[in-house]
Amino acid sequence: MSLGSEAALRWRFQAGGRIASAPTVGPDGTVYFGSDDNHLYALTPDGKLVWRCRTDGQVCCSPVVAEDGTIFFGSLDGSLYKLAPDGTILWRFQTGGWVRSSPRVGLDGTVYFGSNDHYLYAVSPAGECIWRFRTGGQVHSSPEIGPDGVVYVGSDDCCLYALESSNLKWVFKAGGKIRSSPVIGPNGCIYFGSDDGCLYALDRRGSLLWRFPTRNWISSAPAVGPDGTVYVGSWIAVCMRFPPTAKCAGSSAHAARYNRLRFSPRTGFCTSALRMRICTP
């Protein structure tokens, strides 16, 4: 990655294993991330170790920090953990499979996450199961919570689910596994990718608005800018940009391969040396 002439490496921290989880930054600047060495780490803003918490499995999901400073994360030991700000384990909730899904915390403190045991879980702040919903496949996708409290999550059964509490509101069938985490745009549209290589846009009722085919599967979560522009990457090292009112341009659409990425301080996004518009408004 090319960071530009003014960018410089500020610090580097060596963990004991591969780092697959995206870091999370707390309100006080503390950096949290997991590692294949079975630990969740907490670092100061200048890269010094504050604490680390050992689990019984690799930590592949990204942690989430609640408003009270407590930290939630999952492990391949099948557990969801809740930690105090000082790294003390407050409780551990056991599921029947690996937890790769990054948790989400609702306004009432309920924690939502998926497991390889095919379930989406809703757990209370005290660590008690409120409800669980069984999908037809492993749940790697991280749930998204709508402003109305509806929870959206994808599954390896190729379905995106919309749930009100434990009740199924609707389900949408894609052409491949859904390991991409759904996101909700300012317009209320739900965006997600699939192993069938398509980026999907659905309305709140679960109806398909549009889909855009790429050349390979999409497991990353889309990002939505303040203006509603949608960005997504795929496994062929392509980053794509969709205008808020995108209508895919069919045969005139192109995907660009990137050999080098550049970070734009103005936009805050990484872009390629070659930039192509693949959808038209």
C-alpha positions as CSV (number, residue, x, y, z in Angstrom):
1,M,0.0,0.0,0.0
2,S,1.3,3.5,-0.9
3,L,0.4,5.9,1.9
4,G,1.8,9.1,0.2
5,S,4.8,11.3,0.9
6,E,3.4,12.7,4.2
7,A,2.5,9.3,5.8
8,A,4.8,7.5,8.1
9,L,4.6,4.4,10.3
10,R,3.9,5.5,13.8
11,W,4.4,2.2,15.6
12,R,4.3,-1.5,15.2
13,F,3.2,-4.1,17.7
14,Q,4.2,-7.8,17.5
15,A,1.5,-10.3,18.6
16,G,2.1,-13.9,19.1
17,G,0.2,-15.1,16.0
18,R,-1.5,-14.1,12.8
19,I,-3.9,-11.1,13.2
20,A,-7.1,-11.8,11.2
21,S,-9.5,-9.5,13.1
22,A,-10.0,-5.8,12.3
23,P,-9.0,-3.6,15.2
24,T,-11.5,-1.6,17.2
25,V,-10.7,1.7,18.8
26,G,-12.4,2.6,22.1
27,P,-13.6,6.1,23.1
28,D,-10.3,6.7,25.0
29,G,-8.2,5.6,22.1
30,T,-7.4,2.1,23.3
31,V,-6.9,-0.3,20.4
32,Y,-8.4,-3.8,20.7
33,F,-7.7,-6.7,18.4
34,G,-7.6,-10.5,18.4
35,S,-4.9,-12.9,17.3
36,D,-4.5,-16.6,16.3
37,D,-2.4,-16.9,19.5
38,N,-5.7,-17.2,21.4
39,H,-5.5,-13.7,22.9
40,L,-7.4,-10.4,22.7
41,Y,-5.0,-7.5,23.0
42,A,-5.5,-3.9,24.3
43,L,-2.9,-1.3,23.4
44,T,-2.5,2.3,24.2
45,P,-2.8,4.8,21.3
46,D,1.0,4.8,21.0
47,G,1.2,1.0,20.7
48,K,2.1,-0.1,24.2
49,L,0.5,-3.2,25.7
50,V,-2.2,-2.5,28.3
51,W,-3.3,-6.1,28.8
52,R,-4.1,-9.3,27.0
53,C,-6.9,-11.8,27.7
54,R,-6.3,-15.5,26.9
55,T,-9.1,-17.6,25.5
56,D,-9.1,-21.3,24.6
57,G,-9.2,-20.7,20.8
58,Q,-8.1,-18.3,18.1
59,V,-9.7,-14.8,18.1
60,C,-10.7,-14.1,14.5
61,C,-13.6,-11.7,15.0
62,S,-13.4,-8.0,15.7
63,P,-14.3,-6.9,19.3
64,V,-16.9,-4.3,20.1
65,V,-16.8,-1.8,22.9
66,A,-20.1,-0.9,24.6
67,E,-21.0,2.5,26.0
68,D,-19.9,1.5,29.5
69,G,-16.5,0.5,28.3
70,T,-17.0,-3.3,28.5
71,I,-15.7,-5.4,25.6
72,F,-17.4,-8.2,23.8
73,F,-15.7,-10.6,21.4
74,G,-15.9,-14.2,20.2
75,S,-13.4,-17.0,20.0
76,L,-13.0,-20.3,18.1
77,D,-13.4,-22.0,21.5
78,G,-17.1,-21.4,20.8
79,S,-17.6,-18.7,23.4
80,L,-18.6,-15.1,23.5
81,Y,-16.7,-13.1,26.1
82,K,-17.5,-10.0,28.1
83,L,-14.5,-8.2,29.6
84,A,-14.2,-5.3,32.0
85,P,-12.2,-2.3,30.7
86,D,-9.2,-3.7,32.6
87,G,-9.3,-7.0,30.8
88,T,-11.0,-9.1,33.5
89,I,-13.4,-11.7,32.2
90,L,-16.9,-10.9,33.5
91,W,-18.6,-13.8,31.9
92,R,-18.3,-16.3,29.1
93,F,-21.3,-17.6,27.0
94,Q,-20.8,-21.0,25.4
95,T,-22.2,-21.9,22.0
96,G,-22.0,-25.2,20.0
97,G,-19.5,-24.0,17.4
98,W,-16.8,-21.5,16.5
99,V,-17.6,-17.8,16.9
100,R,-16.2,-15.9,14.0
101,S,-19.1,-13.5,13.8
102,S,-18.3,-10.1,15.3
103,P,-20.9,-9.1,18.0
104,R,-23.2,-6.1,17.8
105,V,-24.7,-4.4,20.8
106,G,-28.3,-3.1,20.7
107,L,-29.6,0.1,22.4
108,D,-30.8,-2.0,25.3
109,G,-27.5,-3.7,25.8
110,T,-28.5,-7.0,24.1
111,V,-25.6,-8.6,22.3
112,Y,-26.2,-10.3,19.0
113,F,-23.7,-12.6,17.3
114,G,-23.6,-15.8,15.2
115,S,-21.9,-19.2,15.6
116,N,-20.9,-22.1,13.4
117,D,-23.6,-24.1,15.2
118,H,-26.0,-22.4,12.7
119,Y,-27.6,-20.1,15.3
120,L,-27.9,-16.3,15.7
121,Y,-27.9,-15.5,19.4
122,A,-29.3,-12.7,21.5
123,V,-27.6,-12.5,24.9
124,S,-28.4,-10.2,27.8
125,P,-25.8,-7.8,29.4
126,A,-25.7,-10.4,32.2
127,G,-24.7,-13.2,29.8
128,E,-28.0,-15.0,29.7
129,C,-29.5,-16.3,26.4
130,I,-32.6,-14.2,25.5
131,W,-33.3,-16.1,22.3
132,R,-31.6,-17.9,19.5
133,F,-32.6,-18.4,15.9
134,R,-31.5,-21.4,13.8
135,T,-30.5,-20.8,10.2
136,G,-29.7,-23.4,7.7
137,G,-25.9,-23.0,7.8
138,Q,-22.9,-21.7,9.7
139,V,-23.1,-18.0,10.7
140,H,-19.9,-16.2,9.9
141,S,-21.6,-12.9,9.0
142,S,-21.8,-10.2,11.7
143,P,-25.3,-9.0,12.4
144,E,-26.5,-5.5,11.7
145,I,-29.2,-3.8,13.7
146,G,-31.6,-1.4,12.1
147,P,-33.0,1.8,13.7
148,D,-36.3,-0.1,14.3
149,G,-34.5,-2.9,16.1
150,V,-34.7,-5.4,13.2
151,V,-31.6,-7.6,13.1
152,Y,-30.1,-8.7,9.8
153,V,-27.6,-11.5,9.4
154,G,-26.3,-13.8,6.6
155,S,-25.7,-17.5,6.7
156,D,-23.8,-20.2,4.8
157,D,-27.2,-21.4,3.7
158,C,-27.1,-18.5,1.1
159,C,-29.9,-16.6,3.0
160,L,-30.0,-13.2,4.5
161,Y,-32.4,-13.1,7.5
162,A,-34.4,-10.2,9.0
163,L,-35.5,-10.9,12.5
164,E,-37.8,-9.0,15.0
165,S,-36.8,-10.5,18.3
166,S,-36.7,-14.3,17.5
167,N,-39.4,-14.0,14.9
168,L,-38.5,-14.2,11.2
169,K,-39.7,-11.1,9.3
170,W,-38.4,-12.1,5.9
171,V,-35.6,-14.1,4.3
172,F,-33.8,-13.4,1.0
173,K,-32.0,-16.2,-0.9
174,A,-28.8,-15.3,-2.7
175,G,-26.8,-17.4,-5.1
176,G,-24.0,-18.3,-2.6
177,K,-23.0,-18.3,1.0
178,I,-23.4,-15.0,2.8
179,R,-20.3,-14.4,4.9
180,S,-20.3,-10.6,4.2
181,S,-21.8,-8.6,7.0
182,P,-24.8,-6.6,5.9
183,V,-24.8,-2.8,6.3
184,I,-27.7,-0.3,6.2
185,G,-27.4,2.8,4.1
186,P,-28.8,6.3,4.9
187,N,-31.7,5.5,2.6
188,G,-32.6,2.3,4.6
189,C,-31.3,0.0,1.9
190,I,-29.5,-3.2,3.0
191,Y,-26.2,-4.0,1.2
192,F,-24.2,-7.2,1.4
193,G,-22.0,-9.5,-0.7
194,S,-22.1,-13.2,-1.4
195,D,-19.9,-16.0,-2.5
196,D,-21.8,-15.9,-5.7
197,G,-19.7,-12.8,-6.5
198,C,-22.6,-10.4,-6.4
199,L,-23.2,-7.2,-4.3
200,Y,-26.8,-7.0,-3.4
201,A,-29.1,-4.1,-2.5
202,L,-32.4,-4.9,-0.8
203,D,-35.2,-2.6,0.5
204,R,-36.6,-2.9,4.0
205,R,-39.1,-5.5,2.9
206,G,-36.4,-7.8,1.6
207,S,-37.1,-7.1,-2.1
208,L,-34.2,-7.0,-4.5
209,L,-33.4,-3.5,-5.7
210,W,-30.3,-4.4,-7.7
211,R,-27.3,-6.7,-7.7
212,F,-23.9,-6.3,-9.3
213,P,-21.8,-9.3,-10.4
214,T,-18.1,-9.2,-9.8
215,R,-15.5,-11.8,-10.8
216,N,-15.2,-13.5,-7.5
217,W,-16.8,-14.0,-4.1
218,I,-17.3,-11.1,-1.7
219,S,-16.7,-11.8,2.0
220,S,-15.9,-8.3,3.2
221,A,-18.7,-6.0,4.5
222,P,-19.6,-3.1,2.3
223,A,-18.9,0.4,3.5
224,V,-21.4,3.2,3.0
225,G,-20.2,6.8,2.9
226,P,-22.1,9.8,4.4
227,D,-23.6,10.5,0.9
228,G,-24.8,6.9,0.5
229,T,-22.0,5.9,-1.8
230,V,-21.3,2.1,-1.4
231,Y,-17.7,0.7,-1.5
232,V,-16.9,-3.0,-1.5
233,G,-13.9,-5.3,-2.1
234,S,-13.8,-8.8,-3.6
235,W,-11.3,-11.6,-3.6
236,I,-9.7,-10.5,-6.9
237,A,-8.2,-7.5,-5.1
238,V,-10.8,-5.1,-6.6
239,C,-12.4,-2.2,-4.7
240,M,-15.6,-0.9,-6.3
241,R,-17.6,2.3,-5.8
242,F,-21.4,2.5,-6.3
243,P,-23.2,5.8,-6.4
244,P,-26.2,6.1,-3.9
245,T,-28.7,5.7,-6.7
246,A,-26.8,3.0,-8.5
247,K,-28.3,1.1,-11.4
248,C,-25.8,-1.3,-12.7
249,A,-24.6,-0.6,-16.2
250,G,-24.8,-4.2,-17.4
251,S,-22.4,-5.0,-20.2
252,S,-20.7,-1.6,-19.9
253,A,-19.6,-2.3,-16.3
254,H,-16.0,-3.1,-15.7
255,A,-14.0,-4.2,-12.6
256,A,-10.4,-3.0,-12.2
257,R,-7.5,-5.0,-10.8
258,Y,-5.4,-3.1,-8.4
259,N,-1.6,-3.6,-8.0
260,R,-1.2,-0.6,-5.7
261,L,-3.5,1.1,-3.3
262,R,-3.2,4.7,-2.2
263,F,-4.7,6.3,0.9
264,S,-6.5,9.6,0.4
265,P,-6.3,11.9,3.5
266,R,-9.2,13.9,1.9
267,T,-11.6,11.1,1.6
268,G,-10.2,8.7,4.2
269,F,-10.4,5.8,1.7
270,C,-7.8,3.6,0.0
271,T,-8.1,3.9,-3.7
272,S,-6.1,2.4,-6.6
273,A,-3.8,3.9,-9.2
274,L,-6.5,3.0,-11.7
275,R,-10.0,4.2,-10.9
276,M,-13.0,3.1,-12.9
277,R,-16.7,3.8,-12.4
278,I,-18.6,0.6,-12.7
279,C,-22.2,1.8,-12.2
280,T,-24.2,4.7,-13.5
281,P,-26.7,6.8,-11.6
